[in-house]
Amino acid sequence: MTFRVLIGQFMHETNTFAVKPTDVAAFERLFCYRGAEQIVEHLTGTNCETAGYMDAAEAHGWDLTHTVACFATPSGLVTDAAFEELGGLILDGLREGGPFDGIALALHGAMSTESFEDAETELLKRIRAIAGPDVPICTTFDLHANVGPDFAGLADIVCSYRTYPHIDMRVRARRAGGLLQQAMAGEVRPRLYHARRPLLHGADGGRTDTEPMISLLAKSDAIMAADPGVLDISINAGFEHADIYDIGPNVIVTGDGQDERFQAIAESLMDDIWASRGKVTNTYLTTGAAAEIARSHNWNGNPLVIADYADNPGAGAYGDATNLLKAMLDANLQDACFGPLLDPESAADMHDAGVGAKGTFTIGGKTDARFGGGSLLVTGEVIAATDGNFVCDGPMWAGMKKSFGKSAVLRSGGVDILIVSQIMQITDLQQFLANGIDPRKKRTVALKSMQHFRAAYEPMADTVIVCDSGALASPDLSRLPFTKVRRPIYPLDPVVL
């Protein structure tokens, strides 16, 4: 039997403290493909969820209906207009192309809009209203999903990423698609079981290269191997830079049918997350300390990598913080690079000046100087001016076309500064290489990212250090004015279970 399946990818990780709203144009700047022709052309064979669902469709002979595949760099609230337009493409596909035997979604799990704190649950409510209660729905989630109990009653299958840096998007969608096939064929009756605790963050931010996630994933693998009724287990670390009620780490078990043992499994894994709530692997240096380590580092041919954790655009930070750059310039670092720094004005000025032009420019710090430092007056030479386009070839987004927009490189002293017009975190070597900077040959590489950079940069680094520049995604959560999270909650309040 040929099953008819609708696919939709609509993803955003929303930092509710960010002042920049996320509109349709923000999705289009990262990627936003509408309809089968665009989606198949741009995403076939890439490392993304939609490609994983296409793999499942080929394996099982599905009749596919594509709707939308879009993702915006984390930032402020998604506008209602963007939610209605892009989410509406999925709903329109259901109305116009149905009935369907199954629905395959790729969601983040931490999208908030101007009107809905939990946008994914709102979208699922609307999907269910059209599709009815019996059509099986699978979804992938980012490992940092904030999932509340209401969602568990609306979908049937959840397969969250199991890697951070995230390199298994396609694999997890393929897994979700396989379970959807079984559900459509009547071989399983999937049901979700959800557990959480009063936690704002946990599982060491979801790092899968350290404890406690290593043990949590091993435990979940052992459970699935021993119990064929456990179809999948998703361990979500949550996204802490969101002032919403349903925030925090959670566990979702996809079980075959209704059985209390599945809930007990979810609770047991959540107990483990609670027990490890104080675990933090990173040592967060000041920007001055990080620059001093770089200055005195004994170079062996491989770079020292400094990650500005707090100005990570992948967590909704603005990407224009200057505190680390200032410390690097003050330390007179040589043969170093820094980026990306969001400043469309300066990028345009440098394009106008042209490669080889020397001058003084006011760069960065133009969004909110309270977070990560104000603008810097920097003198240097423009050594590159590009369109900012690149194709990822690293583990995370292999094959995906992306763009920083109009970009330039300013060399000031011994530091090459990558200045961009469209912001995203560093995940791929091509982000520097396409702009004339070879990070593999630098003594120091300073980049804006929390963890995703490690997939491409840690293998070629001599040493990796992490700093807190005081930007919007700082690990110091006491700086953020939480008012909507459920209370009491750790670490904002003393909590005893």
C-alpha positions as CSV (number, residue, x, y, z in Angstrom):
1,M,0.0,0.0,0.0
2,T,1.2,3.5,-0.9
3,F,0.8,5.9,2.0
4,R,0.2,9.6,1.5
5,V,2.4,11.7,3.8
6,L,2.6,15.5,4.3
7,I,6.0,17.0,5.3
8,G,6.6,20.4,6.9
9,Q,9.7,21.9,8.5
10,F,9.2,25.1,10.6
11,M,11.9,25.8,13.1
12,H,13.1,28.6,15.4
13,E,14.7,28.8,18.8
14,T,13.3,31.9,20.4
15,N,15.3,34.0,22.9
16,T,12.4,36.0,24.4
17,F,14.8,38.5,25.9
18,A,16.1,39.6,22.5
19,V,14.8,42.8,21.2
20,K,14.9,41.9,17.5
21,P,11.7,40.2,16.3
22,T,11.8,37.3,13.9
23,D,9.8,38.0,10.7
24,V,9.5,36.1,7.4
25,A,12.6,37.9,6.1
26,A,14.6,36.4,9.0
27,F,13.6,32.9,7.9
28,E,14.5,33.7,4.3
29,R,18.0,34.9,5.4
30,L,18.9,31.4,6.7
31,F,16.7,29.2,4.6
32,C,13.0,29.2,3.6
33,Y,11.9,26.9,0.8
34,R,8.2,26.7,-0.3
35,G,6.7,23.8,-2.1
36,A,8.1,20.6,-3.6
37,E,10.1,22.2,-6.4
38,Q,12.2,24.4,-4.2
39,I,12.5,21.9,-1.3
40,V,13.7,19.0,-3.5
41,E,16.1,21.2,-5.4
42,H,17.8,22.7,-2.4
43,L,17.6,20.1,0.4
44,T,17.9,16.7,-1.3
45,G,21.0,14.9,0.1
46,T,21.8,17.6,2.7
47,N,22.1,17.0,6.4
48,C,18.7,18.3,7.5
49,E,15.4,16.8,8.7
50,T,13.6,17.2,5.4
51,A,16.3,15.2,3.6
52,G,15.8,12.5,6.3
53,Y,12.1,12.3,5.6
54,M,12.8,12.1,1.9
55,D,15.1,9.2,2.6
56,A,12.2,7.5,4.5
57,A,9.8,8.3,1.6
58,E,12.1,6.6,-0.8
59,A,12.6,3.6,1.4
60,H,8.9,3.1,2.0
61,G,7.4,4.3,-1.3
62,W,5.4,7.2,0.2
63,D,3.4,9.6,-1.9
64,L,4.8,12.9,-0.6
65,T,3.3,16.4,-0.3
66,H,5.9,19.0,0.5
67,T,4.7,22.3,2.2
68,V,7.6,24.4,3.6
69,A,11.1,23.9,5.0
70,C,12.4,26.9,6.9
71,F,14.7,27.8,9.7
72,A,15.7,31.2,11.1
73,T,18.7,32.0,13.2
74,P,17.7,32.2,16.9
75,S,16.5,35.7,17.8
76,G,13.5,37.4,19.4
77,L,9.8,36.5,19.3
78,V,8.5,35.2,16.0
79,T,6.0,37.7,14.6
80,D,2.4,36.6,14.4
81,A,2.5,37.4,10.7
82,A,5.5,35.0,10.2
83,F,3.8,32.2,12.2
84,E,0.6,32.5,10.3
85,E,2.3,32.7,6.9
86,L,4.8,29.9,7.3
87,G,2.8,27.7,9.6
88,G,-0.1,28.4,7.3
89,L,1.6,26.7,4.5
90,I,1.5,23.4,6.4
91,L,-2.2,23.9,7.2
92,D,-3.0,24.8,3.7
93,G,-1.3,21.7,2.5
94,L,-3.5,19.6,4.8
95,R,-6.7,21.3,3.7
96,E,-5.9,21.3,0.0
97,G,-4.1,18.0,-0.4
98,G,-5.7,15.7,2.1
99,P,-6.7,13.2,3.3
100,F,-3.2,12.0,4.4
101,D,-2.2,8.7,6.0
102,G,0.5,10.4,8.1
103,I,2.2,13.7,8.8
104,A,5.9,14.2,9.3
105,L,7.1,17.5,10.9
106,A,10.5,19.0,11.8
107,L,10.1,21.4,14.7
108,H,12.6,23.0,17.1
109,G,10.6,22.7,20.3
110,A,11.5,26.2,21.6
111,M,9.6,28.6,19.3
112,S,7.7,31.4,20.9
113,T,5.6,34.0,19.0
114,E,4.1,37.4,19.9
115,S,0.8,35.5,20.8
116,F,1.9,32.0,21.7
117,E,4.6,31.1,24.3
118,D,4.5,27.5,23.0
119,A,4.1,27.9,19.3
120,E,4.7,24.2,18.4
121,T,1.8,23.2,20.6
122,E,-0.5,25.8,19.0
123,L,0.6,24.6,15.5
124,L,-0.2,21.0,16.5
125,K,-3.6,22.0,17.8
126,R,-4.4,23.5,14.4
127,I,-3.0,20.5,12.5
128,R,-5.1,18.1,14.6
129,A,-8.2,20.2,14.0
130,I,-7.8,19.6,10.3
131,A,-6.3,16.1,10.2
132,G,-8.4,14.6,13.0
133,P,-7.4,12.5,16.0
134,D,-6.4,9.3,14.2
135,V,-3.8,10.4,11.6
136,P,-0.3,9.6,13.1
137,I,2.0,12.5,13.4
138,C,5.8,12.3,13.9
139,T,8.2,15.1,14.6
140,T,11.8,15.7,15.2
141,F,12.9,18.1,17.9
142,D,16.1,19.9,18.6
143,L,17.9,18.6,21.7
144,H,17.2,22.0,23.3
145,A,13.4,21.7,23.0
146,N,11.2,23.2,25.8
147,V,8.3,20.7,25.6
148,G,5.3,20.9,27.9
149,P,2.8,18.2,28.7
150,D,0.2,19.5,26.3
151,F,2.3,18.7,23.3
152,A,2.5,15.0,24.3
153,G,-1.3,14.6,23.8
154,L,-1.1,16.0,20.2
155,A,1.7,14.1,18.5
156,D,2.4,10.4,18.4
157,I,6.1,10.1,17.7
158,V,9.0,12.3,18.8
159,C,12.6,11.8,17.8
160,S,14.9,14.5,19.2
161,Y,18.5,15.0,18.2
162,R,21.0,12.9,20.2
163,T,24.1,14.9,19.3
164,Y,25.4,18.3,20.4
165,P,26.9,19.7,18.2
166,H,23.9,18.6,16.2
167,I,25.0,16.4,13.4
168,D,22.2,13.8,13.3
169,M,19.3,15.8,12.0
170,R,18.9,13.7,8.9
171,V,19.4,10.5,10.8
172,R,16.8,11.3,13.4
173,A,14.2,12.3,10.8
174,R,14.9,9.0,9.0
175,R,14.2,7.3,12.4
176,A,11.0,9.2,12.9
177,G,9.9,8.4,9.4
178,G,10.5,4.7,10.0
179,L,8.3,4.8,13.1
180,L,5.6,6.7,11.2
181,Q,5.7,4.0,8.5
182,Q,5.1,1.4,11.2
183,A,2.2,3.4,12.7
184,M,0.5,3.9,9.3
185,A,0.8,0.2,8.6
186,G,-0.8,-0.7,12.0
187,E,2.3,-2.4,13.3
188,V,2.6,-0.1,16.3
189,R,0.3,2.2,18.2
190,P,2.7,5.0,19.3
191,R,1.9,7.2,22.3
192,L,4.0,9.9,24.0
193,Y,5.0,9.9,27.7
194,H,6.4,13.2,29.1
195,A,8.4,14.0,32.3
196,R,10.0,17.1,33.7
197,R,11.2,18.7,36.9
198,P,11.4,22.3,38.2
199,L,14.5,23.0,36.2
200,L,15.5,26.0,34.1
201,H,18.4,24.1,32.6
202,G,20.1,20.8,33.1
203,A,22.1,17.9,31.6
204,D,25.0,20.4,31.3
205,G,23.3,22.2,28.5
206,G,22.9,18.9,26.6
207,R,26.5,18.4,25.8
208,T,26.7,14.9,24.4
209,D,30.5,14.8,24.6
210,T,30.5,14.9,28.4
211,E,28.6,13.6,31.4
212,P,25.7,13.4,32.3
213,M,24.4,13.1,28.7
214,I,26.8,10.3,27.9
215,S,25.3,8.1,30.6
216,L,21.7,9.3,29.9
217,L,22.0,8.3,26.3
218,A,23.6,5.0,27.2
219,K,20.8,4.3,29.7
220,S,18.2,5.1,27.1
221,D,19.9,2.8,24.5
222,A,20.0,0.0,27.0
223,I,16.3,0.5,27.8
224,M,15.3,0.4,24.1
225,A,17.4,-2.6,23.4
226,A,15.8,-4.5,26.3
227,D,12.2,-3.4,25.6
228,P,10.9,-3.4,22.0
229,G,7.8,-1.6,23.2
230,V,10.0,1.5,23.7
231,L,10.1,2.9,20.2
232,D,12.3,5.9,21.0
233,I,13.5,8.1,23.8
234,S,14.2,11.8,23.5
235,I,16.2,13.5,26.2
236,N,15.8,17.3,25.8
237,A,18.1,19.7,27.7
238,G,15.7,22.6,27.2
239,F,16.5,26.2,26.1
240,E,17.1,28.5,29.1
241,H,17.0,31.9,27.4
242,A,13.2,32.0,27.2
243,D,10.8,33.5,29.7
244,I,8.0,31.0,29.3
245,Y,6.0,28.7,31.6
246,D,6.9,25.4,29.9
247,I,10.7,25.9,30.0
248,G,13.4,23.4,30.9
249,P,14.7,19.9,30.4
250,N,12.3,17.1,29.7
251,V,12.1,13.5,28.6
252,I,9.7,12.1,26.0
253,V,9.3,8.4,25.6
254,T,7.5,7.1,22.5
255,G,5.9,3.9,23.6
256,D,3.9,1.3,21.8
257,G,0.5,1.6,23.3
258,Q,-0.7,2.6,26.7
259,D,1.4,1.3,29.6
260,E,2.6,2.8,32.9
261,R,6.1,1.4,32.4
262,F,6.7,4.0,29.7
263,Q,5.9,6.8,32.1
264,A,8.2,5.2,34.7
265,I,11.0,5.2,32.2
266,A,10.6,8.9,31.4
267,E,10.5,9.7,35.2
268,S,13.6,7.6,35.9
269,L,15.7,9.5,33.2
270,M,14.3,12.8,34.5
271,D,15.4,11.9,38.0
272,D,18.9,11.4,36.7
273,I,18.8,14.9,35.1
274,W,17.6,16.4,38.4
275,A,20.4,14.6,40.3
276,S,23.0,16.1,38.0
277,R,21.5,19.6,37.9
278,G,24.7,21.4,39.2
279,K,27.0,19.8,36.6
280,V,28.8,22.3,34.4
281,T,31.8,21.2,32.3
282,N,32.8,24.5,30.7
283,T,35.1,26.9,32.5
284,Y,33.9,30.4,31.6
285,L,36.8,32.8,31.4
286,T,36.7,36.5,31.3
287,T,37.5,38.0,27.9
288,G,40.8,39.4,29.4
289,A,41.8,36.1,30.7
290,A,41.1,34.4,27.4
291,A,43.1,36.9,25.5
292,E,46.0,36.5,27.9
293,I,46.0,32.8,27.5
294,A,46.1,33.3,23.7
295,R,48.9,35.8,24.0
296,S,51.1,33.4,26.0
297,H,50.0,30.2,24.2
298,N,52.9,28.1,22.8
299,W,51.8,27.7,19.2
300,N,52.5,24.3,17.7
301,G,51.0,24.8,14.3
302,N,47.4,24.3,15.4
303,P,45.2,27.2,16.6
304,L,44.0,28.0,20.0
305,V,40.2,28.4,19.6
306,I,38.3,30.9,21.8
307,A,34.5,30.5,21.8
308,D,32.5,33.5,22.9
309,Y,29.8,31.5,24.6
310,A,27.7,34.6,25.6
311,D,27.4,36.2,22.1
312,N,26.3,33.0,20.4
313,P,23.8,33.9,17.7
314,G,22.7,30.3,17.9
315,A,21.1,31.2,21.3
316,G,19.6,34.4,20.1
317,A,22.5,36.8,21.1
318,Y,23.0,39.7,18.8
319,G,26.4,38.7,17.4
320,D,27.8,42.2,17.6
321,A,29.4,42.1,21.1
322,T,32.9,43.6,21.1
323,N,34.3,42.8,24.5
324,L,36.4,39.8,23.3
325,L,37.6,41.6,20.2
326,K,38.7,44.6,22.4
327,A,40.6,42.2,24.7
328,M,42.3,40.6,21.7
329,L,43.4,44.0,20.3
330,D,44.5,45.2,23.7
331,A,46.6,42.0,24.1
332,N,48.2,42.7,20.7
333,L,47.5,39.2,19.4
334,Q,49.2,38.3,16.2
335,D,48.0,36.0,13.4
336,A,44.5,35.8,14.8
337,C,41.0,36.0,13.5
338,F,37.7,36.9,15.0
339,G,34.1,36.5,13.8
340,P,31.5,36.9,12.8
341,L,30.7,40.4,14.0
342,L,27.3,41.7,12.9
343,D,27.5,45.2,11.5
344,P,25.8,45.7,8.1
345,E,26.7,49.4,8.0
346,S,30.4,48.8,8.4
347,A,30.4,45.9,5.9
348,A,28.8,48.2,3.4
349,D,31.3,51.0,4.2
350,M,34.2,48.6,3.6
351,H,32.8,47.4,0.3
352,D,32.5,51.0,-0.8
353,A,36.1,51.7,0.4
354,G,37.4,48.6,-1.5
355,V,40.0,46.0,-0.8
356,G,43.3,47.6,0.2
357,A,41.6,50.7,1.7
358,K,43.0,51.8,5.1
359,G,40.9,53.7,7.5
360,T,39.2,53.9,10.9
361,F,35.8,52.3,11.3
362,T,33.2,52.2,14.2
363,I,32.3,48.5,14.4
364,G,29.9,46.4,16.4
365,G,28.0,47.0,19.6
366,K,25.2,48.8,17.9
367,T,22.2,46.7,19.0
368,D,22.4,47.0,22.8
369,A,25.7,48.0,24.4
370,R,24.6,46.6,27.8
371,F,25.3,43.1,26.4
372,G,28.9,42.4,25.4
373,G,30.2,46.0,25.0
374,G,29.6,49.0,22.8
375,S,31.0,50.0,19.5
376,L,34.8,50.0,18.9
377,L,36.8,52.6,16.9
378,V,39.2,50.4,15.0
379,T,41.9,51.3,12.5
380,G,42.9,48.8,9.9
381,E,43.0,47.7,6.3
382,V,40.2,46.1,4.3
383,I,41.6,42.8,3.0
384,A,38.5,41.2,1.7
385,A,35.0,42.1,0.5
386,T,32.6,39.3,-0.4
387,D,29.0,38.4,-1.0
388,G,29.2,36.2,2.1
389,N,27.9,33.1,0.4
390,F,29.2,29.7,1.2
391,V,28.3,26.0,1.1
392,C,28.8,24.1,4.4
393,D,31.0,21.0,4.1
394,G,31.4,20.2,7.8
395,P,29.5,17.6,9.9
396,M,26.6,19.8,10.9
397,W,25.0,21.3,7.8
398,A,26.8,19.4,5.0
399,G,25.6,20.5,1.6
400,M,23.5,23.4,2.8
401,K,23.9,26.8,1.1
402,K,24.0,29.8,3.5
403,S,25.1,33.4,3.5
404,F,26.4,36.1,5.8
405,G,25.2,38.7,3.2
406,K,27.6,41.4,2.2
407,S,30.7,40.8,4.3
408,A,34.2,42.2,4.7
409,V,37.4,41.4,6.6
410,L,39.2,44.2,8.4
411,R,42.8,43.6,9.5
412,S,43.7,45.6,12.6
413,G,47.1,44.9,14.0
414,G,47.4,41.1,14.0
415,V,43.7,40.4,14.0
416,D,41.5,39.7,10.9
417,I,37.9,40.7,11.8
418,L,35.1,39.1,9.8
419,I,32.2,41.6,9.6
420,V,28.9,40.4,8.3
421,S,25.4,41.7,7.4
422,Q,23.5,38.6,8.3
423,I,24.2,36.8,11.5
424,M,24.6,33.1,12.4
425,Q,26.9,31.2,14.7
426,I,30.1,29.6,13.6
427,T,29.6,25.9,12.7
428,D,31.7,25.4,9.6
429,L,35.2,26.2,8.4
430,Q,33.7,27.6,5.2
431,Q,32.3,30.5,7.1
432,F,35.9,31.8,7.4
433,L,37.4,30.2,4.3
434,A,34.8,31.8,1.9
435,N,35.9,35.2,3.2
436,G,39.6,34.6,2.7
437,I,40.5,33.6,6.2
438,D,42.0,30.1,6.7
439,P,41.4,29.4,10.4
440,R,43.5,26.2,10.2
441,K,46.6,28.4,9.7
442,K,45.9,31.0,12.5
443,R,47.5,31.0,15.9
444,T,44.2,32.1,17.5
445,V,40.6,31.7,16.2
446,A,38.0,33.6,18.1
447,L,34.4,32.7,17.2
448,K,30.9,33.2,18.3
449,S,29.3,29.9,19.3
450,M,28.5,27.8,22.4
451,Q,29.0,24.2,21.3
452,H,28.3,23.7,17.6
453,F,31.7,25.0,16.6
454,R,33.3,21.9,18.1
455,A,32.2,19.6,15.3
456,A,34.4,21.4,12.7
457,Y,36.9,23.3,14.9
458,E,37.9,21.0,17.8
459,P,39.5,18.4,15.5
460,M,41.9,21.0,14.1
461,A,42.5,22.9,17.3
462,D,45.4,22.6,19.7
463,T,43.3,23.9,22.6
464,V,39.7,25.1,23.0
465,I,38.7,27.7,25.7
466,V,35.4,29.3,26.4
467,C,34.7,32.9,27.6
468,D,31.7,34.9,28.8
469,S,31.7,38.3,27.2
470,G,28.7,39.4,29.1
471,A,26.5,39.3,26.0
472,L,22.8,38.3,25.9
473,A,23.4,34.5,26.0
474,S,25.6,34.7,29.1
475,P,25.5,31.6,31.3
476,D,24.9,34.0,34.2
477,L,21.0,33.7,34.2
478,S,20.7,36.1,37.2
479,R,21.1,38.9,34.7
480,L,17.8,38.1,33.0
481,P,14.4,39.3,34.2
482,F,12.4,36.1,34.3
483,T,8.7,36.7,35.1
484,K,6.8,34.0,33.3
485,V,8.6,30.8,34.2
486,R,6.8,28.5,36.6
487,R,8.1,29.0,40.2
488,P,9.9,27.7,42.2
489,I,12.5,26.6,39.7
490,Y,16.2,25.8,39.9
491,P,18.6,27.6,39.9
492,L,16.5,30.8,40.4
493,D,14.9,29.4,43.6
494,P,15.7,26.8,46.3
495,V,13.8,23.7,45.1
496,V,13.4,20.4,47.0
497,L,11.6,17.4,45.5
